[in-house]
Amino acid sequence: MFATQLVIFDCDGVLVDSETIVCRILAEEMNKLGMQTTAEELDEQFSGRPAKDCLVEIETRYGGPLPDNYFSNTERRIREAFHEELEPVAGIEDLLDHLLQVNLRSCVASSGSHDKMRLTLNRTGLYDYFDGRIFSVDDVGRGKPWPDLFLHAAQSMNVEPQHCLVVEDSIAGVRAAVAAGMPVVGYSHHPRRAGQLEEQGAVVVRDMMAVLDHL
């Protein structure tokens, strides 16, 4: 087994508890346009994937370009909800503090934009843990499940892939980590999602501090 030199965290659903908020609002806005769906269905379909890919699928489902105000209105509602509701994922601060204590480096590699991560990480008080070590799908050509983002993060941090440990909550993210040749821990409280993450090659934990068992 290779010793871990770098822990790479996904952002949404791993650092910040944002995906339930996003999927709820997306479902509400889609339902207004006659696309009947649920937050649970969208979480299954979109979790871990770049926003532009999700938008293409919504447009396909709608049968053409979305109304002009759809994206701006949805984005506004999500940002308002973040300011009112967003919290760190349970246990993540304890885990990050422990990594600092043992001098183990960490970074973020997310399908979200840099602007979005500045908002969510600042809102939850986590930004200072990662300042200067935040990587976005905007930095590479292809998002998860392609390995590009994780490989870019490892290269930027000057660490070989086999010495990285990825912490993910999405199927797309686990696939990307496996394709990058990195061991991956899947974080999930949902039995069905946990089974799916295991099928894709992750070791699943329900408690963030359990990540320490897999360094």
Phi and psi in degrees as GROMACS dihedral restraints (atoms count N, CA, C in turn):
[ dihedral_restraints ]
;  ai    aj    ak    al  type     phi  dphi    fc
    3     4     5     6     1   -83.9    20    10
    4     5     6     7     1   141.8    20    10
    6     7     8     9     1   -74.0    20    10
    7     8     9    10     1   137.5    20    10
    9    10    11    12     1   -75.3    20    10
   10    11    12    13     1   128.1    20    10
   12    13    14    15     1  -111.6    20    10
   13    14    15    16     1   -16.3    20    10
   15    16    17    18     1  -150.5    20    10
   16    17    18    19     1   130.4    20    10
   18    19    20    21     1  -103.9    20    10
   19    20    21    22     1   122.8    20    10
   21    22    23    24     1  -105.8    20    10
   22    23    24    25     1   117.1    20    10
   24    25    26    27     1  -100.4    20    10
   25    26    27    28     1   133.8    20    10
   27    28    29    30     1   -67.1    20    10
   28    29    30    31     1   165.4    20    10
   30    31    32    33     1  -100.4    20    10
   31    32    33    34     1   -68.2    20    10
   33    34    35    36     1   -69.4    20    10
   34    35    36    37     1   120.7    20    10
   36    37    38    39     1    90.6    20    10
   37    38    39    40     1   -11.6    20    10
   39    40    41    42     1  -116.1    20    10
   40    41    42    43     1   -47.7    20    10
   42    43    44    45     1   -96.1    20    10
   43    44    45    46     1   -45.7    20    10
   45    46    47    48     1  -120.4    20    10
   46    47    48    49     1   142.2    20    10
   48    49    50    51     1   -88.4    20    10
   49    50    51    52     1    68.9    20    10
   51    52    53    54     1  -103.9    20    10
   52    53    54    55     1   -23.8    20    10
   54    55    56    57     1   -68.1    20    10
   55    56    57    58     1   -32.7    20    10
   57    58    59    60     1   -65.0    20    10
   58    59    60    61     1   -36.7    20    10
   60    61    62    63     1   -66.5    20    10
   61    62    63    64     1   -49.9    20    10
   63    64    65    66     1   -61.8    20    10
   64    65    66    67     1   -47.7    20    10
   66    67    68    69     1   -66.5    20    10
   67    68    69    70     1   -35.3    20    10
   69    70    71    72     1   -62.1    20    10
   70    71    72    73     1   -46.2    20    10
   72    73    74    75     1   -71.9    20    10
   73    74    75    76     1   -39.5    20    10
   75    76    77    78     1   -59.1    20    10
   76    77    78    79     1   -43.9    20    10
   78    79    80    81     1   -63.2    20    10
   79    80    81    82     1   -42.9    20    10
   81    82    83    84     1   -61.4    20    10
   82    83    84    85     1   -43.7    20    10
   84    85    86    87     1   -70.9    20    10
   85    86    87    88     1   -36.5    20    10
   87    88    89    90     1   -66.9    20    10
   88    89    90    91     1   -40.5    20    10
   90    91    92    93     1   -62.3    20    10
   91    92    93    94     1   -34.4    20    10
   93    94    95    96     1   -61.4    20    10
   94    95    96    97     1   -28.6    20    10
   96    97    98    99     1   -95.0    20    10
   97    98    99   100     1     8.8    20    10
   99   100   101   102     1    89.2    20    10
  100   101   102   103     1     5.9    20    10
  102   103   104   105     1   -96.0    20    10
  103   104   105   106     1    91.7    20    10
  105   106   107   108     1   -69.2    20    10
  106   107   108   109     1   122.5    20    10
  108   109   110   111     1  -156.1    20    10
  109   110   111   112     1   176.7    20    10
  111   112   113   114     1  -130.6    20    10
  112   113   114   115     1   161.4    20    10
  114   115   116   117     1   -60.5    20    10
  115   116   117   118     1   -37.6    20    10
  117   118   119   120     1   -65.0    20    10
  118   119   120   121     1   -40.8    20    10
  120   121   122   123     1   -64.1    20    10
  121   122   123   124     1   -42.3    20    10
  123   124   125   126     1   -69.3    20    10
  124   125   126   127     1   -36.1    20    10
  126   127   128   129     1   -61.1    20    10
  127   128   129   130     1   -40.8    20    10
  129   130   131   132     1   -64.5    20    10
  130   131   132   133     1   -38.7    20    10
  132   133   134   135     1   -84.0    20    10
  133   134   135   136     1   -37.7    20    10
  135   136   137   138     1  -109.0    20    10
  136   137   138   139     1   -12.8    20    10
  138   139   140   141     1   -54.9    20    10
  139   140   141   142     1   127.4    20    10
  141   142   143   144     1    83.1    20    10
  142   143   144   145     1    -1.9    20    10
  144   145   146   147     1  -100.8    20    10
  145   146   147   148     1   152.7    20    10
  147   148   149   150     1   -60.9    20    10
  148   149   150   151     1   146.5    20    10
  150   151   152   153     1   -59.3    20    10
  151   152   153   154     1   -36.7    20    10
  153   154   155   156     1   -65.5    20    10
  154   155   156   157     1   -34.5    20    10
  156   157   158   159     1   -68.2    20    10
  157   158   159   160     1   -39.2    20    10
  159   160   161   162     1   -66.1    20    10
  160   161   162   163     1   -38.7    20    10
  162   163   164   165     1   -64.0    20    10
  163   164   165   166     1   -39.6    20    10
  165   166   167   168     1   -60.9    20    10
  166   167   168   169     1   -41.9    20    10
  168   169   170   171     1   -67.4    20    10
  169   170   171   172     1   -37.1    20    10
  171   172   173   174     1   -64.7    20    10
  172   173   174   175     1   -42.4    20    10
  174   175   176   177     1   -63.1    20    10
  175   176   177   178     1   -40.3    20    10
  177   178   179   180     1   -62.1    20    10
  178   179   180   181     1   -43.1    20    10
  180   181   182   183     1   -66.2    20    10
  181   182   183   184     1   -35.3    20    10
  183   184   185   186     1   -73.2    20    10
  184   185   186   187     1   -27.3    20    10
  186   187   188   189     1    93.8    20    10
  187   188   189   190     1    19.9    20    10
  189   190   191   192     1   158.7    20    10
  190   191   192   193     1  -173.5    20    10
  192   193   194   195     1   -58.8    20    10
  193   194   195   196     1   139.9    20    10
  195   196   197   198     1   -74.6    20    10
  196   197   198   199     1   156.1    20    10
  198   199   200   201     1   -52.4    20    10
  199   200   201   202     1   149.4    20    10
  201   202   203   204     1   -54.5    20    10
  202   203   204   205     1   -36.4    20    10
  204   205   206   207     1   -91.5    20    10
  205   206   207   208     1     2.2    20    10
  207   208   209   210     1   -61.5    20    10
  208   209   210   211     1   -53.0    20    10
  210   211   212   213     1   -67.9    20    10
  211   212   213   214     1   -44.8    20    10
  213   214   215   216     1   -64.2    20    10
  214   215   216   217     1   -39.4    20    10
  216   217   218   219     1   -68.8    20    10
  217   218   219   220     1   -42.3    20    10
  219   220   221   222     1   -65.2    20    10
  220   221   222   223     1   -43.9    20    10
  222   223   224   225     1   -61.7    20    10
  223   224   225   226     1   -41.6    20    10
  225   226   227   228     1   -61.6    20    10
  226   227   228   229     1   -45.2    20    10
  228   229   230   231     1   -64.3    20    10
  229   230   231   232     1   -39.7    20    10
  231   232   233   234     1   -64.4    20    10
  232   233   234   235     1   -45.3    20    10
  234   235   236   237     1   -63.3    20    10
  235   236   237   238     1   -40.9    20    10
  237   238   239   240     1   -62.6    20    10
  238   239   240   241     1   -42.1    20    10
  240   241   242   243     1   -66.4    20    10
  241   242   243   244     1   -38.0    20    10
  243   244   245   246     1   -58.2    20    10
  244   245   246   247     1   -46.4    20    10
  246   247   248   249     1   -63.3    20    10
  247   248   249   250     1   -30.5    20    10
  249   250   251   252     1   -91.9    20    10
  250   251   252   253     1   -32.7    20    10
  252   253   254   255     1  -121.6    20    10
  253   254   255   256     1   -22.0    20    10
  255   256   257   258     1   -65.9    20    10
  256   257   258   259     1   135.9    20    10
  258   259   260   261     1  -133.9    20    10
  259   260   261   262     1   157.8    20    10
  261   262   263   264     1   -66.4    20    10
  262   263   264   265     1   152.7    20    10
  264   265   266   267     1   -62.6    20    10
  265   266   267   268     1   139.6    20    10
  267   268   269   270     1   -56.3    20    10
  268   269   270   271     1   127.7    20    10
  270   271   272   273     1    88.1    20    10
  271   272   273   274     1    -8.8    20    10
  273   274   275   276     1   -68.8    20    10
  274   275   276   277     1   -35.7    20    10
  276   277   278   279     1   -66.0    20    10
  277   278   279   280     1   -38.9    20    10
  279   280   281   282     1   -62.8    20    10
  280   281   282   283     1   -41.3    20    10
  282   283   284   285     1   -65.2    20    10
  283   284   285   286     1   -45.7    20    10
  285   286   287   288     1   -64.4    20    10
  286   287   288   289     1   -38.7    20    10
  288   289   290   291     1   -63.0    20    10
  289   290   291   292     1   -39.6    20    10
  291   292   293   294     1   -65.1    20    10
  292   293   294   295     1   -42.1    20    10
  294   295   296   297     1   -61.1    20    10
  295   296   297   298     1   -38.0    20    10
  297   298   299   300     1   -64.7    20    10
  298   299   300   301     1   -41.2    20    10
  300   301   302   303     1   -63.7    20    10
  301   302   303   304     1   -36.1    20    10
  303   304   305   306     1   -95.4    20    10
  304   305   306   307     1     6.4    20    10
  306   307   308   309     1    60.1    20    10
  307   308   309   310     1    40.4    20    10
  309   310   311   312     1  -102.0    20    10
  310   311   312   313     1   124.2    20    10
  312   313   314   315     1   -72.1    20    10
  313   314   315   316     1   153.9    20    10
  315   316   317   318     1  -145.4    20    10
  316   317   318   319     1   162.4    20    10
  318   319   320   321     1  -155.7    20    10
  319   320   321   322     1   174.9    20    10
  321   322   323   324     1  -116.3    20    10
  322   323   324   325     1   137.6    20    10
  324   325   326   327     1  -136.3    20    10
  325   326   327   328     1   105.3    20    10
  327   328   329   330     1  -127.9    20    10
  328   329   330   331     1   152.1    20    10
  330   331   332   333     1   -74.1    20    10
  331   332   333   334     1    -9.2    20    10
  333   334   335   336     1   -78.5    20    10
  334   335   336   337     1   162.9    20    10
  336   337   338   339     1   -76.9    20    10
  337   338   339   340     1   164.6    20    10
  339   340   341   342     1   -62.4    20    10
  340   341   342   343     1   -40.3    20    10
  342   343   344   345     1   -60.0    20    10
  343   344   345   346     1   -45.0    20    10
  345   346   347   348     1   -63.6    20    10
  346   347   348   349     1   -42.4    20    10
  348   349   350   351     1   -68.0    20    10
  349   350   351   352     1   -35.5    20    10
  351   352   353   354     1   -59.4    20    10
  352   353   354   355     1   -41.1    20    10
  354   355   356   357     1   -65.1    20    10
  355   356   357   358     1   -53.9    20    10
  357   358   359   360     1   -71.7    20    10
  358   359   360   361     1   -39.4    20    10
  360   361   362   363     1   -72.6    20    10
  361   362   363   364     1   -36.2    20    10
  363   364   365   366     1   -67.9    20    10
  364   365   366   367     1   -41.4    20    10
  366   367   368   369     1   -61.1    20    10
  367   368   369   370     1   -33.7    20    10
  369   370   371   372     1   -98.5    20    10
  370   371   372   373     1     2.5    20    10
  372   373   374   375     1    76.2    20    10
  373   374   375   376     1    18.4    20    10
  375   376   377   378     1  -102.4    20    10
  376   377   378   379     1    -7.8    20    10
  378   379   380   381     1   -60.3    20    10
  379   380   381   382     1   -40.2    20    10
  381   382   383   384     1   -65.9    20    10
  382   383   384   385     1   -21.2    20    10
  384   385   386   387     1   -65.4    20    10
  385   386   387   388     1   -25.9    20    10
  387   388   389   390     1  -126.3    20    10
  388   389   390   391     1     6.6    20    10
  390   391   392   393     1   -52.4    20    10
  391   392   393   394     1   122.2    20    10
  393   394   395   396     1    89.0    20    10
  394   395   396   397     1    -3.3    20    10
  396   397   398   399     1  -130.7    20    10
  397   398   399   400     1    46.0    20    10
  399   400   401   402     1  -120.1    20    10
  400   401   402   403     1   121.5    20    10
  402   403   404   405     1  -119.4    20    10
  403   404   405   406     1   136.4    20    10
  405   406   407   408     1  -119.9    20    10
  406   407   408   409     1   158.2    20    10
  408   409   410   411     1   -57.2    20    10
  409   410   411   412     1   -24.9    20    10
  411   412   413   414     1   -63.7    20    10
  412   413   414   415     1   -18.3    20    10
  414   415   416   417     1   -84.4    20    10
  415   416   417   418     1   -11.0    20    10
  417   418   419   420     1  -131.1    20    10
  418   419   420   421     1   171.0    20    10
  420   421   422   423     1   -79.1    20    10
  421   422   423   424     1   -33.4    20    10
  423   424   425   426     1  -129.4    20    10
  424   425   426   427     1   140.1    20    10
  426   427   428   429     1   -91.4    20    10
  427   428   429   430     1  -178.9    20    10
  429   430   431   432     1   -59.3    20    10
  430   431   432   433     1   140.0    20    10
  432   433   434   435     1   -87.4    20    10
  433   434   435   436     1     7.7    20    10
  435   436   437   438     1   -69.1    20    10
  436   437   438   439     1   151.7    20    10
  438   439   440   441     1   -82.7    20    10
  439   440   441   442     1    -3.2    20    10
  441   442   443   444     1   -52.3    20    10
  442   443   444   445     1   -45.0    20    10
  444   445   446   447     1   -66.7    20    10
  445   446   447   448     1   -44.0    20    10
  447   448   449   450     1   -66.9    20    10
  448   449   450   451     1   -39.4    20    10
  450   451   452   453     1   -65.7    20    10
  451   452   453   454     1   -38.1    20    10
  453   454   455   456     1   -63.1    20    10
  454   455   456   457     1   -43.4    20    10
  456   457   458   459     1   -62.9    20    10
  457   458   459   460     1   -45.7    20    10
  459   460   461   462     1   -62.6    20    10
  460   461   462   463     1   -44.2    20    10
  462   463   464   465     1   -63.4    20    10
  463   464   465   466     1   -42.2    20    10
  465   466   467   468     1   -63.7    20    10
  466   467   468   469     1   -32.0    20    10
  468   469   470   471     1   -91.3    20    10
  469   470   471   472     1     0.8    20    10
  471   472   473   474     1    59.3    20    10
  472   473   474   475     1    46.1    20    10
  474   475   476   477     1  -129.4    20    10
  475   476   477   478     1   135.5    20    10
  477   478   479   480     1   -68.7    20    10
  478   479   480   481     1   146.3    20    10
  480   481   482   483     1   -52.8    20    10
  481   482   483   484     1   -39.5    20    10
  483   484   485   486     1   -69.2    20    10
  484   485   486   487     1   -13.3    20    10
  486   487   488   489     1   -99.2    20    10
  487   488   489   490     1     9.2    20    10
  489   490   491   492     1  -101.5    20    10
  490   491   492   493     1   151.8    20    10
  492   493   494   495     1  -125.5    20    10
  493   494   495   496     1   122.3    20    10
  495   496   497   498     1   -95.5    20    10
  496   497   498   499     1   138.8    20    10
  498   499   500   501     1  -115.5    20    10
  499   500   501   502     1   116.7    20    10
  501   502   503   504     1  -134.3    20    10
  502   503   504   505     1   161.1    20    10
  504   505   506   507     1  -126.6    20    10
  505   506   507   508     1     0.3    20    10
  507   508   509   510     1  -118.1    20    10
  508   509   510   511     1   154.9    20    10
  510   511   512   513     1   -63.6    20    10
  511   512   513   514     1   -44.2    20    10
  513   514   515   516     1   -59.9    20    10
  514   515   516   517     1   -39.9    20    10
  516   517   518   519     1   -68.6    20    10
  517   518   519   520     1   -40.6    20    10
  519   520   521   522     1   -64.5    20    10
  520   521   522   523     1   -42.3    20    10
  522   523   524   525     1   -60.1    20    10
  523   524   525   526     1   -40.8    20    10
  525   526   527   528     1   -64.2    20    10
  526   527   528   529     1   -42.2    20    10
  528   529   530   531     1   -64.8    20    10
  529   530   531   532     1   -44.6    20    10
  531   532   533   534     1   -61.7    20    10
  532   533   534   535     1   -42.8    20    10
  534   535   536   537     1   -64.7    20    10
  535   536   537   538     1   -27.9    20    10
  537   538   539   540     1   -82.2    20    10
  538   539   540   541     1    -5.1    20    10
  540   541   542   543     1    77.5    20    10
  541   542   543   544     1    28.5    20    10
  543   544   545   546     1  -112.7    20    10
  544   545   546   547     1   136.3    20    10
  546   547   548   549     1   -63.3    20    10
  547   548   549   550     1   149.1    20    10
  549   550   551   552     1  -141.1    20    10
  550   551   552   553     1   135.3    20    10
  552   553   554   555     1  -103.5    20    10
  553   554   555   556     1   129.2    20    10
  555   556   557   558     1   -98.7    20    10
  556   557   558   559     1   129.3    20    10
  558   559   560   561     1  -105.3    20    10
  559   560   561   562     1   121.4    20    10
  561   562   563   564     1  -162.2    20    10
  562   563   564   565     1   142.6    20    10
  564   565   566   567     1  -102.3    20    10
  565   566   567   568     1    -4.0    20    10
  567   568   569   570     1  -100.3    20    10
  568   569   570   571     1   121.3    20    10
  570   571   572   573     1   -55.1    20    10
  571   572   573   574     1   -42.3    20    10
  573   574   575   576     1   -65.9    20    10
  574   575   576   577     1   -46.8    20    10
  576   577   578   579     1   -64.1    20    10
  577   578   579   580     1   -39.8    20    10
  579   580   581   582     1   -58.6    20    10
  580   581   582   583     1   -44.0    20    10
  582   583   584   585     1   -63.0    20    10
  583   584   585   586     1   -38.6    20    10
  585   586   587   588     1   -66.0    20    10
  586   587   588   589     1   -40.4    20    10
  588   589   590   591     1   -65.3    20    10
  589   590   591   592     1   -40.5    20    10
  591   592   593   594     1   -63.5    20    10
  592   593   594   595     1   -39.9    20    10
  594   595   596   597     1   -61.4    20    10
  595   596   597   598     1   -30.5    20    10
  597   598   599   600     1   -86.4    20    10
  598   599   600   601     1    -5.8    20    10
  600   601   602   603     1   116.2    20    10
  601   602   603   604     1    10.1    20    10
  603   604   605   606     1   -93.7    20    10
  604   605   606   607     1   152.4    20    10
  606   607   608   609     1   -92.3    20    10
  607   608   609   610     1   122.4    20    10
  609   610   611   612     1   -96.8    20    10
  610   611   612   613     1   136.8    20    10
  612   613   614   615     1  -126.5    20    10
  613   614   615   616     1   153.7    20    10
  615   616   617   618     1  -106.3    20    10
  616   617   618   619     1   -13.0    20    10
  618   619   620   621     1  -123.3    20    10
  619   620   621   622     1   128.5    20    10
  621   622   623   624     1   -58.0    20    10
  622   623   624   625     1   -37.8    20    10
  624   625   626   627     1   -65.5    20    10
  625   626   627   628     1   -18.9    20    10
  627   628   629   630     1   -68.4    20    10
  628   629   630   631     1   -15.2    20    10
  630   631   632   633     1   -56.8    20    10
  631   632   633   634     1   -32.6    20    10
  633   634   635   636     1   -61.0    20    10
  634   635   636   637     1   -25.9    20    10
  636   637   638   639     1   -71.1    20    10
  637   638   639   640     1   -10.2    20    10
  639   640   641   642     1  -119.7    20    10
  640   641   642   643     1    14.8    20    10
